[in-house]
Amino acid sequence: MSQQDEFTEGKAICNEIGAAVLTVLGEKREFTIQTLVKVMQASREIGVGDERDRALKLAENILKKFAQPIG
């Protein structure tokens, strides 16, 4: 993967996490990793393009790592 592709993918992941944060805060929902993941899963369920679906999956996986216990 080229450096430009990695940058583009990273930017897409950040955009999806940011959008989930704004959605949770805008709806005044409890701010947890699980809530962010649920918002992203709901976005995928309504149907998004292949690139956005991939970014959402990667973002979900990153956030789920933060929800796992350390040790």
Buried (B, 14 or more C-beta within 10 A) or exposed (E): EEEEEEEBBEEBBEEBBEBBBEBBEEEEEEEEBEBBBBBBEEBBEEEBEEEBEBBBBBBBEBBEEEEEEEE
